[in-house]
Amino acid sequence: MKLPFKVDLKDKVVVVTGAAGVLMSEMSKALASCGAKVALLDINLDGAQKYADEIGENAIAVKCNCLDKQSIIEAKSIINDAFGSVNFLINGAGGNSPKATCDNEYMVPDLDDDVKSFFKLDESALRFVFDLNITSAFLVTQVFAQDMVKTGGNIINISSMNAFRPLTKIPAYSAAKAGISNFTQWLAVHFAPCNIRCNAIAPGFFASNQNRELLFNKDGTPTSRTHKILEATPQKRLGEISDLIGTLLWLSCDEASGFVTGSIIAVDGGFAAYSGV
């Protein structure tokens, strides 16, 4: 990986949740390249192990269900034994569910019966989306921030540009990410006396395993939704994973961003700033 710049993270023990995913795995690689010891947590151990193997001796993969507090506690024990006390956490676990996604952008009275409208969204899927994004961040932070209270630390949550403006079709995910941004600000205030900084990165549209089918047709051409995204993005492109790394490294470095806490940093090509006019 080519980094835009390097920071000194040799004393950092970093926990990354959702580390088997595209974005979180690349963040893990970037932090390890700067000298951090990185624990890649995911319920998909094989996926996390693949990326840990690519990083090498500065990384371990740990199977963890971020909705099960006992699983998180067990993961922490493994990490403490391998690397010592944790002083850096990235809450990257999250995602959406097709069952919590509407088929239509707008409600109209005469929708066909086979259209999945707002009224047909699955209750269990709604709860799953909130739990996967919000509850996981609560539980993981409860466990790992205990290592930081006496020594200080750094927490970076992964929000989304739809926390600023909700996207059509995905009400649960938009609301959950808005909750992550709010939770980030709450944590920043609560932990300020302990010298724990807490910020969030809010990515715009990036092609990942979760959303690739929404963004591209089977023949690789952009979907109609992607065309709308690009029309509303002043830079007229989707994000590349490398676009996130500079912001990550800046927030990771106490010397560079030591007075930054409670901030939600949009990396979205201007999407959240564009009014459409």
C-alpha positions in Angstrom: 0.0 0.0 0.0 1.2 3.5 -0.9 0.5 5.9 1.9 -0.1 9.6 1.3 2.2 10.2 4.3 3.4 8.3 7.3 2.9 8.9 11.0 4.6 7.2 13.9 2.2 4.7 15.5 4.8 2.3 16.9 3.3 2.6 20.5 -0.3 2.0 19.3 -2.3 -1.1 19.9 -5.2 -0.8 17.6 -8.5 -2.8 17.5 -10.4 -2.7 14.2 -13.9 -4.2 14.1 -15.4 -5.3 10.8 -11.9 -6.0 9.7 -12.8 -8.6 7.1 -14.5 -5.9 5.0 -12.8 -3.9 2.2 -12.6 -0.5 3.9 -11.6 -1.7 7.4 -9.0 -4.2 6.1 -7.3 -1.4 4.1 -7.3 0.9 7.2 -5.7 -2.0 9.2 -2.9 -2.3 6.6 -2.3 1.5 6.7 -2.0 1.6 10.5 0.3 -1.4 10.5 2.5 0.2 7.9 3.0 3.1 10.3 4.2 0.7 13.1 0.9 0.0 14.9 0.1 -3.4 16.3 -3.3 -4.2 14.8 -6.0 -6.7 15.9 -8.4 -7.4 13.1 -11.8 -8.4 14.7 -14.6 -9.9 12.7 -17.2 -12.7 13.0 -15.7 -13.9 9.7 -12.4 -15.2 11.1 -11.2 -16.5 7.7 -11.7 -13.1 6.1 -9.9 -11.3 8.9 -7.1 -13.9 9.0 -6.5 -13.4 5.3 -5.7 -9.7 5.8 -3.8 -10.3 9.0 -1.5 -12.7 7.1 -1.0 -10.0 4.5 0.1 -7.6 7.2 2.4 -10.0 9.0 3.8 -10.0 12.5 2.2 -6.7 13.5 -1.3 -8.2 13.1 -3.5 -10.8 14.6 -7.0 -11.9 13.5 -9.5 -12.5 16.3 -13.0 -14.0 15.8 -15.5 -11.7 17.5 -19.2 -11.2 17.5 -19.6 -7.5 18.2 -23.2 -8.0 19.4 -22.1 -10.4 22.1 -20.4 -8.7 25.0 -18.8 -11.9 26.3 -17.3 -12.5 22.8 -15.8 -9.0 22.9 -14.4 -9.6 26.4 -12.8 -12.8 25.2 -11.3 -11.0 22.2 -9.9 -8.3 24.5 -8.1 -10.9 26.6 -6.5 -12.4 23.5 -5.3 -9.0 22.3 -4.0 -8.0 25.7 -2.0 -11.2 25.9 -0.6 -10.7 22.4 0.0 -7.0 22.3 -0.7 -5.4 25.7 -3.1 -2.7 26.6 -5.3 -1.3 23.8 -5.1 2.5 23.2 -6.7 2.9 19.8 -10.1 1.6 18.6 -11.8 1.8 15.2 -15.5 0.9 15.4 -16.0 -0.3 11.8 -18.5 -3.1 12.2 -21.8 -2.1 10.6 -23.9 -2.5 7.5 -27.4 -2.7 6.1 -30.0 -5.4 5.3 -32.0 -5.8 2.1 -35.0 -6.6 4.3 -34.7 -3.1 5.8 -34.5 -1.4 2.4 -37.5 -0.1 0.5 -38.0 -0.8 -3.2 -39.4 2.6 -3.9 -37.9 6.1 -3.2 -41.4 7.6 -2.7 -44.6 6.4 -1.2 -47.6 6.5 -3.6 -51.1 5.2 -2.8 -51.4 2.6 -5.6 -48.2 0.6 -5.2 -48.2 -2.9 -6.5 -48.6 -5.6 -3.9 -45.2 -7.1 -4.7 -43.4 -3.8 -4.0 -41.6 -3.7 -0.7 -42.8 -0.4 0.7 -42.0 1.3 4.0 -45.0 -0.6 5.5 -43.5 -3.9 4.6 -40.0 -3.5 6.1 -39.2 -6.4 8.3 -39.1 -5.6 12.0 -36.3 -8.0 12.8 -34.2 -6.6 10.0 -34.7 -3.1 11.3 -33.5 -4.2 14.7 -30.6 -6.0 13.2 -29.4 -2.9 11.3 -29.6 -0.8 14.5 -27.9 -3.4 16.5 -25.1 -4.0 13.9 -24.3 -0.3 13.8 -25.2 1.2 17.2 -25.3 -1.6 19.7 -22.0 -3.0 18.5 -20.3 0.4 18.9 -21.6 0.7 22.4 -20.5 -2.8 23.5 -17.1 -2.7 21.8 -16.4 0.7 23.3 -17.5 -0.4 26.7 -15.0 -3.2 26.7 -11.9 -1.7 25.0 -12.1 1.9 26.4 -11.5 0.4 29.8 -7.8 0.1 28.8 -7.7 3.8 27.8 -9.2 5.5 30.8 -6.0 5.8 32.8 -3.5 6.2 29.9 -5.5 8.0 27.2 -6.5 6.8 23.8 -8.1 7.3 20.4 -11.5 6.1 19.2 -12.6 6.5 15.6 -16.1 5.5 14.6 -17.2 4.9 11.0 -20.3 7.0 10.3 -21.6 7.9 6.8 -22.5 10.9 4.7 -26.1 9.7 5.0 -25.9 10.7 8.7 -25.9 14.3 7.4 -28.8 13.8 4.9 -30.7 10.5 4.8 -30.7 8.6 1.6 -33.9 7.3 0.0 -34.8 3.6 0.4 -32.6 2.9 3.5 -34.3 4.5 6.5 -32.9 2.2 9.2 -29.3 2.5 8.0 -29.5 6.3 7.6 -30.9 6.6 11.1 -28.4 4.2 12.6 -25.4 6.2 11.1 -26.9 9.4 12.3 -26.9 7.7 15.7 -23.2 6.8 15.3 -22.4 10.5 14.7 -24.3 11.5 17.8 -22.7 8.8 19.9 -19.3 10.0 18.7 -20.0 13.4 20.0 -21.3 12.0 23.3 -18.2 9.9 23.8 -15.9 12.8 23.0 -17.4 14.8 25.8 -17.7 11.9 28.3 -14.1 10.8 27.9 -12.4 14.2 27.5 -11.1 14.2 31.1 -9.4 10.8 30.4 -7.5 12.2 27.4 -9.5 9.9 25.1 -10.3 11.6 21.7 -13.3 10.3 19.8 -14.0 11.3 16.2 -15.8 9.8 13.2 -15.1 9.4 9.5 -18.1 9.7 7.3 -17.4 8.1 3.9 -19.4 9.0 0.9 -20.0 6.4 -1.8 -17.3 3.8 -2.1 -17.6 0.5 -4.0 -17.5 -2.3 -1.4 -18.7 -5.9 -1.2 -21.9 -4.8 0.5 -23.1 -2.2 -2.0 -21.4 -3.3 -5.3 -24.7 -4.8 -6.6 -26.5 -1.5 -5.9 -23.9 0.5 -7.7 -23.1 -1.6 -10.8 -25.1 -3.8 -13.1 -23.9 -7.4 -13.8 -22.1 -6.1 -17.0 -20.2 -3.6 -14.9 -22.0 -0.5 -16.0 -23.3 2.0 -13.4 -26.9 1.5 -12.2 -29.4 4.3 -12.4 -28.8 4.9 -8.7 -25.1 5.4 -9.3 -25.9 8.0 -12.0 -27.9 9.9 -9.4 -25.1 9.6 -6.9 -22.6 11.0 -9.4 -24.9 13.9 -10.3 -25.1 14.9 -6.7 -21.3 14.5 -6.1 -19.5 17.7 -7.1 -16.3 15.7 -7.8 -18.2 13.4 -10.1 -16.7 10.1 -9.1 -17.0 7.4 -6.5 -14.5 7.3 -3.7 -11.3 5.2 -3.8 -10.2 3.5 -0.6 -7.0 5.5 -0.7 -9.2 8.6 -0.3 -9.9 7.6 3.3 -6.4 6.8 4.4 -5.1 10.4 4.7 -8.0 11.3 7.0 -7.4 8.1 9.0 -3.7 8.9 9.5 -4.4 12.5 10.5 -6.9 11.5 13.1 -4.5 8.7 14.3 -1.7 11.1 15.0 -1.9 12.9 18.3 0.6 15.5 17.2 -1.4 16.3 14.1 -5.0 16.2 15.5 -4.6 16.3 19.3 -7.1 19.1 19.6 -9.7 17.4 17.4 -12.4 15.5 19.2 -16.1 15.2 18.6 -15.7 15.9 14.9 -17.4 14.0 12.1 -15.1 14.2 9.0 -16.9 13.8 5.7 -14.9 12.1 2.9 -17.5 12.2 0.2 -16.4 14.3 -2.8 -18.7 17.1 -1.6 -21.9 15.0 -1.6 -23.1 16.3 1.8 -22.4 19.9 0.9 -24.3 19.9 -2.4 -27.9 21.2 -2.3 -28.7 20.1 -5.9 -29.1 23.6 -7.1 
